Amino acid sequence: MRILVTGAAGYIGSHTITLLLKNKNVEVVALDNYSNSSADAYSRVKAICGKMPIIINRDLSDAAGLIDVITQHGPYDGIIHFAALKSVPDSVKNPVHYYHNNVSGLLNILAYAQSLANVPFIFSSSCSVYGNSSSLPVTELSPVLPAESPYAHTKQIGEEIIKNVCATHKHFKAVILRYFNPVGADPSGLNGEWPMQKPTNLLPIITQTAIGKNQLTVHGSDYPTRDGTCIRDYVHVYDIAQAHIQAIEYIMQHVHVPTPALFNLGSGTGTTVLEAIQAFEKVSQKKLNYSLGPRRAGDVIEIYANNDKAQNLLNWQPQYTLEEMMQSAWKWQQHLANYH
């Protein structure tokens, strides 16, 4: 079996190809342009699972010759499309860059994939498509509200494009996975989230604060939540990765089911920013130096998942507790500190 993975050197991508390569019957073709990642990720993957993917260094948003490059490494039994820019605050500052990269990248990979019959196409979406939902937890039937950021809007647009392609090409089989907040790292400490730019996600900022490399600012302490800070649904990156494998299997076993199939990937539990900080402090035995700051543009107040559909149809169940997520992220940060 051969799987094409775009954005393979990124955080979720590298953990997903690790799980794929642990299966001796699976080959991975890994495409990335390293705009917010590094080819070093593949060495980390090999250190964990003993195998390397076939590597394509390529920008998906550049269509010229792209299909030829992808085709020469095929045929594929599945495609997982991670490649996208993902920072909410950065998208607020650079909207055109986000629309160009995320939407054109998807269109260019679909130009290849739309002609393939019954080859699962797995799309990385986000819980940010729900906006500021008034009804929690959100289900797959919850309304898609106006996006709070250009990043979220690129995911809404991506979902609509995939629905259009599925409606036109009945043989095209897609799964849309709406991630909540992926965190954590390989339990070995050998791979984890390694943003090339200054991190905007909470957990890398927490772990960098713990080693004195960053200053943690909690963005907003006056929200209508139990402690005034935003609420998120944290889920381990390997739980997210495993769902992609089960989504491919689902399509292979249900080729006649209309698609796109849509699934929430979250733990089902909402955690405030302060609760996440406290959970980290507990496992690391470190007291974090943080300050309370103003709200940040683009942030949703509160979001957490109903994941019943993924449990029932994908047979997916999150395996990691919040403490285990924090522990693995801290082990990765300590490995990085020693590495550098």
Secondary structure by P-SEA (a helix, b strand, c coil): cbbbbcccccaaaaaaaaaaacccccccbbbbcccccccaaaaaaaaaccccccccccccccccaaaaaaaaaccccbbbbccccccaaaaaacaaaaaaaaaaaaaaaaaaaccccccbbbbbbccccccccccccccccccccccccaaaaaaaaaaaaaaaaaaacccbbbbbbbccbbbbccccccccccccccccccaaaaaaaaaccbbbbcccccccccccbbbbbbbbaaaaaaaaaaaaaaaaacccccccbbbbbcccccccaaaaaaaaaaaaccccbbbbbccccccccbbbbccccccccccccccccaaaaaaaaaaaaaaaaaac
